[in-house]
């Protein structure tokens, strides 16, 4: 019960009672339904505005549905990735992906009961929280669970959205293309796993706060998806929730390492989470002295399959075997994308003696230096940033000159 109360306190400023929260959820659902009023179902669970329906039918290769007879012929939906007869090369080391506070928090969650996960014994709904980020998944006990592959398919969909120009909330990703991204060989197994992951994604909603300028914006019960399915021909069809889609459009684009899609979560369970955090850190600090330096503590905080110091000390004190060595193993698995080494605060590498005698306390205080392989050139981005800073500084200087003298 304490866990549940903790969840509701996250919204103390917005809701004073459970009834108010439920009323807010109903209001959000009604607003979303109103926003989609008059939309046409072009595939099971996939709705689009009427002016896009004809184009959607052509792109999805659907038989005509009961559509309105008078439909304006305007813009059509262009799927993020179209099927092609020729093999698609997916050998580039980086893609691009829209990302921000909510997506970065979402892709660090692990559903572990007793560690932020609460399952309602009556409804079977799961609530997973980490800080002020709260994810809700309906009927969770009937599903296969939130897995690393769930985040990998969401990333693949968001990459497709980003690289297609994000002109529509509906993304169509052929299963064959997804398998190439992931390095998967067994079509039947890939389709089964994709279906299970889509079941999680299409029912998920989340609540969080994020800083925008000087303000802190609160978001409550935002639906990740309006719909999602794996079609009979293998196409992954996913439509982002209206609110979340608009939030995504406001997020910046980040270089996305292709290796994030191919990492084996059974052999290296923490590698996806470590690489994604390092990529986010690099992108956020591009051009700064610390862009390739990140704290061990920071990485430990996002490695969901490593036990905490306290957990290890309760059951045998094998800190090296249970934390340090698995951490190093899963960092070494990133060698396709980057190399790494421990360092001190001034980017000074550890000596052999320091490495041989390293205690856990010392390990936890260290930094990690990374060297990226084939990271996309950021010169143009840094030049634009410098120009914007110079322009803002010039504007401030001009404003000061025009300020009237005090009498």
C-alpha positions as CSV (number, residue, x, y, z in Angstrom):
1,X,0.0,0.0,0.0
2,X,2.9,2.3,0.8
3,X,4.2,1.8,-2.8
4,X,0.9,2.9,-4.3
5,X,0.7,5.9,-2.1
6,X,4.2,6.9,-3.2
7,X,3.0,6.9,-6.8
8,X,0.1,9.3,-6.1
9,X,2.3,11.7,-4.2
10,X,4.2,12.3,-7.5
11,X,1.0,14.2,-8.5
12,X,0.3,15.9,-5.2
13,X,0.3,19.4,-6.9
14,X,-2.2,18.2,-9.5
15,X,-4.4,15.8,-7.7
16,X,-5.6,15.9,-4.1
17,X,-7.7,12.7,-4.2
18,X,-7.8,9.5,-6.2
19,X,-11.1,10.5,-7.6
20,X,-9.6,13.7,-9.0
21,X,-6.9,11.7,-10.7
22,X,-9.4,9.3,-12.2
23,X,-11.5,12.2,-13.4
24,X,-8.4,13.7,-15.1
25,X,-7.7,10.4,-16.8
26,X,-11.3,10.3,-18.2
27,X,-10.9,13.9,-19.3
28,X,-7.7,13.1,-21.2
29,X,-9.3,10.1,-22.8
30,X,-12.3,12.2,-23.9
31,X,-10.0,14.9,-25.3
32,X,-8.1,12.3,-27.3
33,X,-11.3,10.8,-28.6
34,X,-12.6,14.3,-29.6
35,X,-9.3,15.0,-31.4
36,X,-9.7,11.8,-33.4
37,X,-13.4,12.3,-34.1
38,X,-14.3,11.6,-37.7
39,X,-11.0,9.7,-38.3
40,X,-11.2,6.6,-40.5
41,X,-10.0,3.1,-39.5
42,X,-7.7,2.0,-42.4
43,X,-6.4,-1.2,-40.6
44,X,-7.2,-3.0,-37.4
45,X,-6.7,-0.3,-34.7
46,X,-5.1,2.2,-37.1
47,X,-7.0,5.5,-37.5
48,X,-6.1,8.4,-39.7
49,X,-7.8,11.7,-40.7
50,X,-10.3,11.3,-43.6
51,X,-8.2,13.3,-46.0
52,X,-5.3,10.8,-45.5
53,X,-7.5,7.6,-45.8
54,X,-7.1,7.0,-49.5
55,X,-3.4,7.3,-49.4
56,X,-3.2,5.1,-46.3
57,X,-5.1,2.4,-48.1
58,X,-2.7,2.5,-51.1
59,X,0.4,2.4,-48.8
60,X,-1.0,-0.3,-46.6
61,X,-2.4,-2.3,-49.6
62,X,-5.8,-2.6,-47.9
63,X,-9.1,-3.5,-49.4
64,X,-11.6,-0.6,-49.3
65,X,-13.3,-0.1,-45.9
66,X,-16.6,1.7,-45.3
67,X,-15.2,5.2,-45.9
68,X,-17.2,8.4,-46.3
69,X,-18.1,8.9,-50.0
70,X,-16.9,12.5,-50.0
71,X,-13.2,12.7,-49.0
72,X,-10.9,15.6,-50.0
73,X,-7.9,14.3,-51.9
74,X,-5.1,16.1,-50.1
75,X,-1.8,14.8,-48.6
76,X,-1.3,11.1,-48.1
77,X,0.5,9.1,-45.5
78,X,4.0,8.1,-46.5
79,X,5.2,5.2,-44.4
80,X,8.4,5.7,-42.6
81,X,10.0,2.8,-44.5
82,X,8.5,1.2,-47.5
83,X,9.0,-2.4,-48.6
84,X,11.5,-2.8,-51.4
85,X,12.4,-5.5,-53.9
86,X,16.1,-4.7,-53.6
87,X,18.1,-5.6,-50.4
88,X,18.3,-2.7,-48.0
89,X,21.8,-2.0,-46.7
90,X,21.9,-1.4,-43.0
91,X,25.7,-1.3,-42.5
92,X,26.0,2.3,-41.4
93,X,27.2,2.8,-37.9
94,X,24.7,5.4,-36.9
95,X,21.1,6.4,-37.5
96,X,19.3,9.4,-36.1
97,X,16.6,9.4,-33.5
98,X,14.3,11.9,-31.8
99,X,14.9,11.7,-28.0
100,X,14.3,13.6,-24.9
101,X,13.5,13.4,-21.2
102,X,10.6,10.9,-21.5
103,X,12.1,8.5,-24.0
104,X,15.5,8.5,-22.2
105,X,13.8,7.7,-18.9
106,X,11.5,5.1,-20.4
107,X,14.3,3.1,-22.0
108,X,16.1,2.8,-18.6
109,X,13.3,1.0,-16.8
110,X,13.3,-2.6,-15.6
111,X,10.1,-4.2,-14.4
112,X,11.3,-5.9,-11.1
113,X,8.8,-6.4,-8.4
114,X,9.9,-4.8,-5.2
115,X,12.1,-2.3,-7.2
116,X,9.7,0.2,-8.4
117,X,7.2,-2.3,-9.9
118,X,3.7,-2.6,-8.4
119,X,1.0,-4.9,-9.8
120,X,-2.6,-4.3,-8.9
121,X,-3.9,-7.6,-7.6
122,X,-7.4,-6.9,-8.9
123,X,-6.8,-5.4,-12.4
124,X,-3.4,-6.9,-13.1
125,X,-2.2,-3.4,-14.2
126,X,1.5,-2.7,-13.6
127,X,3.0,0.6,-12.5
128,X,6.7,1.0,-12.8
129,X,8.4,4.1,-11.4
130,X,11.8,5.6,-11.3
131,X,12.0,9.1,-9.7
132,X,9.2,11.2,-11.1
133,X,8.8,9.0,-14.2
134,X,5.9,6.5,-13.9
135,X,4.9,3.9,-16.5
136,X,1.6,2.1,-16.5
137,X,0.9,-1.1,-18.5
138,X,-2.6,-2.6,-18.4
139,X,-3.1,-6.3,-17.7
140,X,0.6,-6.7,-17.4
141,X,0.4,-10.2,-15.9
142,X,-1.2,-11.5,-19.1
143,X,1.7,-10.2,-21.2
144,X,5.3,-11.5,-21.6
145,X,6.9,-8.6,-19.8
146,X,8.9,-5.5,-20.4
147,X,12.2,-6.5,-22.0
148,X,15.2,-5.0,-23.7
149,X,13.7,-6.1,-27.0
150,X,10.7,-3.9,-26.2
151,X,13.0,-0.8,-26.2
152,X,14.8,-2.0,-29.3
153,X,11.6,-2.2,-31.3
154,X,10.5,1.2,-30.0
155,X,13.9,2.6,-31.0
156,X,13.6,1.1,-34.4
157,X,10.1,2.6,-34.9
158,X,11.3,6.0,-33.6
159,X,14.4,5.9,-35.9
160,X,12.0,5.2,-38.8
161,X,9.8,8.1,-37.7
162,X,12.8,10.5,-37.4
163,X,14.5,9.5,-40.7
164,X,11.2,9.8,-42.6
165,X,10.7,13.4,-41.5
166,X,8.1,12.6,-38.8
167,X,5.3,13.8,-41.2
168,X,2.8,11.4,-39.8
169,X,2.3,9.7,-36.4
170,X,1.9,6.3,-38.2
171,X,5.0,4.3,-38.9
172,X,5.1,1.3,-41.2
173,X,8.2,-0.9,-40.7
174,X,8.5,-4.1,-42.7
175,X,9.4,-7.1,-40.5
176,X,12.3,-7.9,-42.9
177,X,13.7,-4.4,-42.4
178,X,13.4,-4.7,-38.6
179,X,15.2,-8.1,-38.7
180,X,18.1,-6.6,-40.7
181,X,18.4,-3.8,-38.1
182,X,18.4,-6.3,-35.3
183,X,20.5,-8.9,-37.0
184,X,17.8,-11.5,-36.6
185,X,17.6,-14.6,-38.8
186,X,14.5,-16.6,-37.7
187,X,11.4,-14.8,-39.2
188,X,8.9,-16.8,-37.1
189,X,10.7,-16.1,-33.9
190,X,11.2,-12.4,-34.8
191,X,7.5,-12.0,-35.5
192,X,6.5,-13.6,-32.3
193,X,8.8,-11.4,-30.2
194,X,7.7,-8.3,-32.1
195,X,4.0,-9.1,-31.4
196,X,4.8,-9.5,-27.7
197,X,6.7,-6.2,-27.5
198,X,3.9,-4.4,-29.4
199,X,1.3,-5.7,-26.9
200,X,3.4,-3.8,-24.2
201,X,3.9,-0.6,-26.2
202,X,0.4,-0.1,-27.5
203,X,-1.2,-0.1,-24.0
204,X,1.5,1.8,-22.2
205,X,1.0,5.3,-20.7
206,X,3.3,7.4,-18.7
207,X,3.6,10.4,-16.5
208,X,6.7,12.6,-15.9
209,X,8.1,16.1,-15.5
210,X,10.6,17.8,-17.6
211,X,12.3,21.2,-17.6
212,X,11.5,23.5,-20.6
213,X,13.4,26.7,-20.3
214,X,12.8,28.1,-16.9
215,X,9.6,26.2,-16.4
216,X,8.9,22.6,-15.3
217,X,6.2,20.9,-17.4
218,X,4.1,18.1,-15.9
219,X,2.6,15.3,-18.1
220,X,0.2,12.8,-16.8
221,X,-1.1,9.6,-18.3
222,X,0.2,10.3,-21.8
223,X,-0.5,7.3,-24.2
224,X,2.6,6.1,-26.0
225,X,0.5,4.7,-28.9
226,X,-3.0,5.1,-30.4
227,X,-2.6,1.7,-32.0
228,X,-0.1,-0.9,-33.0
229,X,-0.1,-4.3,-34.7
230,X,1.9,-6.8,-36.7
231,X,0.0,-7.3,-40.0
232,X,-0.3,-10.7,-41.7
233,X,2.3,-9.7,-44.2
234,X,4.7,-8.9,-41.4
235,X,4.5,-5.1,-41.5
236,X,4.9,-3.5,-38.1
237,X,2.2,-0.7,-38.1
238,X,2.5,1.7,-35.1
239,X,0.7,5.0,-34.5
240,X,2.0,7.2,-31.8
241,X,-0.5,8.8,-29.3
242,X,-1.4,12.3,-30.4
243,X,0.0,14.0,-27.3
244,X,3.2,12.0,-27.3
245,X,3.7,12.5,-31.1
246,X,3.6,16.2,-30.6
247,X,6.1,16.0,-27.7
248,X,8.4,13.9,-29.9
249,X,8.3,16.6,-32.6
250,X,9.7,19.0,-30.1
251,X,12.6,16.8,-29.1
252,X,16.1,17.1,-30.6
253,X,17.7,14.5,-32.8
254,X,20.6,12.4,-31.6
255,X,23.1,10.1,-33.4
256,X,21.9,6.6,-32.6
257,X,24.5,3.8,-32.6
258,X,23.4,0.9,-34.9
259,X,24.8,-1.5,-32.3
260,X,22.0,-0.7,-29.9
261,X,19.8,-2.8,-32.2
262,X,22.1,-5.8,-32.4
263,X,23.3,-6.2,-28.8
264,X,22.5,-9.6,-27.3
265,X,20.6,-9.1,-24.1
266,X,21.1,-12.7,-22.9
267,X,24.9,-12.5,-23.2
268,X,25.3,-8.9,-22.2
269,X,22.1,-7.8,-20.4
270,X,23.4,-4.3,-19.4
271,X,25.1,-3.3,-22.7
272,X,22.0,-1.7,-24.3
273,X,21.4,0.5,-21.3
274,X,25.1,1.4,-20.9
275,X,25.5,2.4,-24.6
276,X,22.3,4.3,-24.7
277,X,23.3,6.4,-21.7
278,X,26.8,7.0,-23.1
279,X,25.2,8.1,-26.4
280,X,22.8,10.5,-24.6
281,X,25.7,11.9,-22.6
282,X,27.9,12.4,-25.7
283,X,25.0,14.1,-27.5
284,X,24.2,16.4,-24.6
285,X,27.8,17.5,-24.0
286,X,29.0,17.7,-27.6
287,X,31.8,20.2,-27.9
288,X,32.5,20.3,-24.1
289,X,35.5,18.9,-22.3
290,X,33.4,16.1,-20.7
291,X,31.7,14.8,-23.9
292,X,33.7,11.6,-23.7
293,X,33.9,11.3,-19.9
294,X,31.2,9.8,-17.8
295,X,31.1,8.6,-14.2
296,X,31.1,4.9,-13.3
297,X,28.3,5.8,-10.8
298,X,26.2,7.2,-13.6
299,X,26.5,4.0,-15.6
300,X,25.9,1.8,-12.6
301,X,22.6,3.7,-12.0
302,X,21.3,2.7,-15.5
303,X,22.5,-0.9,-15.5
304,X,19.3,-2.7,-14.5
305,X,20.8,-6.2,-14.3
306,X,23.6,-5.4,-11.9
307,X,22.9,-5.8,-8.1
308,X,23.4,-2.9,-5.8
309,X,26.3,-2.7,-3.3
310,X,23.8,-3.3,-0.5
311,X,22.3,-6.4,-2.2
312,X,25.7,-8.0,-2.7
313,X,26.9,-7.3,0.9
314,X,23.8,-9.0,2.2
315,X,24.5,-12.2,0.2
316,X,28.3,-13.0,0.1
317,X,30.3,-9.8,-0.5
318,X,31.5,-10.9,-4.0
319,X,31.6,-7.3,-5.3
320,X,34.2,-8.1,-7.9
321,X,32.4,-11.1,-9.3
322,X,28.9,-9.7,-9.2
323,X,29.3,-6.0,-10.1
324,X,32.8,-5.1,-11.4
325,X,33.4,-8.0,-13.8
326,X,29.9,-8.0,-15.3
327,X,30.1,-4.3,-15.7
328,X,33.4,-4.6,-17.6
329,X,32.1,-7.5,-19.7
330,X,29.1,-5.5,-20.8
331,X,31.2,-2.4,-21.5
332,X,33.7,-4.5,-23.6
333,X,30.7,-5.8,-25.7
334,X,30.4,-2.2,-27.1
335,X,33.8,-2.5,-29.0
336,X,32.0,-2.2,-32.3
337,X,31.0,1.3,-31.4
338,X,33.6,2.5,-28.9
339,X,36.6,1.7,-26.8
340,X,36.9,2.7,-23.2
341,X,39.2,2.9,-20.1
342,X,39.0,3.9,-16.5
343,X,40.4,7.4,-15.7
344,X,40.8,10.0,-13.0
345,X,39.2,13.4,-13.0
346,X,41.8,15.0,-15.3
347,X,41.3,12.2,-17.9
348,X,44.4,10.6,-16.5
349,X,44.4,6.8,-17.1
350,X,44.9,4.4,-14.2
351,X,48.3,2.8,-13.7
352,X,48.7,-1.0,-13.9
353,X,49.2,-1.0,-10.1
354,X,46.0,0.9,-9.5
355,X,44.1,-1.5,-11.8
356,X,45.5,-4.6,-10.0
357,X,44.7,-3.2,-6.5
358,X,41.4,-1.5,-7.3
359,X,38.8,-1.8,-4.4
360,X,35.1,-1.4,-5.0
361,X,35.1,2.0,-3.2
362,X,37.8,3.2,-5.7
363,X,36.0,1.6,-8.7
364,X,32.7,3.4,-7.8
365,X,34.5,6.8,-7.7
366,X,36.2,6.4,-11.1
367,X,35.4,7.9,-14.5
368,X,35.1,6.3,-17.9
369,X,36.9,7.7,-20.9
370,X,35.4,6.6,-24.3
371,X,36.8,6.8,-27.8
372,X,34.1,6.5,-30.5
373,X,34.5,4.8,-33.8
374,X,33.0,6.6,-36.8
375,X,30.9,9.1,-34.7
376,X,29.0,11.4,-37.1
377,X,30.8,14.7,-37.7
378,X,29.3,17.5,-35.5
379,X,31.1,20.5,-37.0
380,X,28.0,22.0,-38.6
381,X,26.0,21.6,-35.4
382,X,28.7,23.2,-33.3
383,X,29.0,26.1,-35.8
384,X,25.2,26.7,-35.6
385,X,25.4,26.6,-31.9
386,X,28.3,29.1,-31.9
387,X,26.4,31.4,-34.2
388,X,23.3,31.3,-32.0
389,X,25.4,32.1,-28.9
390,X,27.0,35.0,-30.7
391,X,23.7,36.3,-32.0
392,X,22.2,36.2,-28.5
393,X,25.2,38.0,-27.0
394,X,25.0,40.7,-29.7
395,X,21.3,41.1,-28.9
396,X,22.0,41.5,-25.2
397,X,24.8,44.1,-25.9
398,X,22.5,46.1,-28.2
399,X,19.7,46.1,-25.7
400,X,22.1,47.4,-23.0
401,X,23.2,50.3,-25.2
402,X,19.6,51.3,-26.0
403,X,18.7,51.4,-22.3
404,X,17.9,55.0,-21.3
405,X,20.2,56.6,-18.7
406,X,18.6,57.1,-15.3
407,X,17.8,60.7,-14.6
